[in-house]
């Protein structure tokens, strides 16, 4: 299980905010309310395992996600074979206090990162929620976004426009493709910083947007291909046409940063850092022992 900051820089997470759609999720769902999504193709044993992992049971509110739904939202952007024939990814959504932002943790998800989920969920209009994504075995996690959005709509009684769902899935896919060429952390941070810049700057034309993306990519040491640049320009132009509340995005950016700072100064984070340092210290001592042992043997012969 990984905290949202694991493997992703603070800037990579700043895209988590509130986008168009209603901003009154708490009016229909109270903080602490939980809803679970389960892949329809889980076996009975796998279903029980996943529910137990999330401290849930069959009495909890549960939404089942089908493979057909996954193909509906992802089929335009990635090959059918990559989506697969089974809906396995599952999740738990817990409504958080207003202004808390989005916090994502994953387990046994080997392709989509926490930051990628957070950015895409923001685009979909999800706000103020703790998200846990898991599976009974290692999966890519590309289909989980569909279930999270579906459950959020049910729990908050907010209907997210279909175009917004599709562009969120497209963003997830584009981030994954950029990750393969430039690194996961860099790709996620690029997406987040573009959103932050759009929230702060006047971006009126395609040329403005193209210049903004190129500038941020340069700052991150990323050299985009023409195809990658054109894809990003197209994606963010359509986001701009969705009447995004960029001021609210900026507010959420600040909240996400505060959350990260709080975690980095927590006992949990300090304990994690110390465990890493202890591991390498022990490793160095072990290696030194090998060489010392080898040296003693040679001198005695």
Buried (B, 14 or more C-beta within 10 A) or exposed (E): EBBBBBBBBBBBBBBBBBBBBBBEBBEEBEBEBBBBBBBBBBEEEBBBBBBEBBEBEEEEBBBBBBBEBBBBBBEEBBEEEEBBEBBBBBBBBBBBEEBBBBBBBBBBBEBBBBBBBBBBBBBBBBBBBBBBBBBBEEBBBBBBBBBBBBBBBBBBEBEBEEEBBBBBBBBBBBBBBBBEEBBBBBBBBBBBBBBBBBBEEEBEEEEEBBEBBBEBBEEBEBEBEEEBBEBBBBBBBBBBEBEBBBEBBBBBBEBBBEBBEEBBEEEEBEEBEEEEEEEEEEEEEEEEEEEEEEEEEEEEE
